[in-house]
Amino acid sequence: QVQLVESGGGLVQAGGSLRLSCAASGSIFSIDAMGWYRQAPGKQRELVAASASDSDTNYADSVKGRFTISRDNAKNTVYLQMTSLKPEDTAVYYCTIKEDLYGMVYWGKGTLVTVSS
């Protein structure tokens, strides 16, 4: 069984910063991709940022230059540094990992980020 636990969400003013963390634990052989999605009220879940095992990264156009994804493979942890936050960044942020051996995908329960104007 694999668990993902996100932390770091909260309320911040526009222009501020937050750092999200997600730690994976349980029966994990090794992790291929790690990433963050978000879902705003009334909208579909969307990819925010992803990190492949070869360190290649991918970002949504709306967060390029403001958000940075990083990972600590020794700790099975992925981070999302968010700067210059905007009210439209308000959403529940979900961590996800793709396990390497069988390609299983796991999701965290989400952490709420609220950006006030």
Secondary structure as GFF3:
##gff-version 3
##sequence-region A 1 117
A	DSSP	beta_strand	2	7	.	.	.	ID=ss1
A	DSSP	beta_strand	10	13	.	.	.	ID=ss2
A	DSSP	beta_strand	18	26	.	.	.	ID=ss3
A	DSSP	beta_strand	31	39	.	.	.	ID=ss4
A	DSSP	beta_strand	46	51	.	.	.	ID=ss5
A	DSSP	beta_strand	57	59	.	.	.	ID=ss6
A	DSSP	beta_strand	67	72	.	.	.	ID=ss7
A	DSSP	three_ten_helix	73	75	.	.	.	ID=ss8
A	DSSP	beta_strand	77	82	.	.	.	ID=ss9
A	DSSP	three_ten_helix	87	89	.	.	.	ID=ss10
A	DSSP	beta_strand	91	99	.	.	.	ID=ss11
A	DSSP	beta_strand	105	107	.	.	.	ID=ss12
A	DSSP	beta_strand	111	116	.	.	.	ID=ss13
###
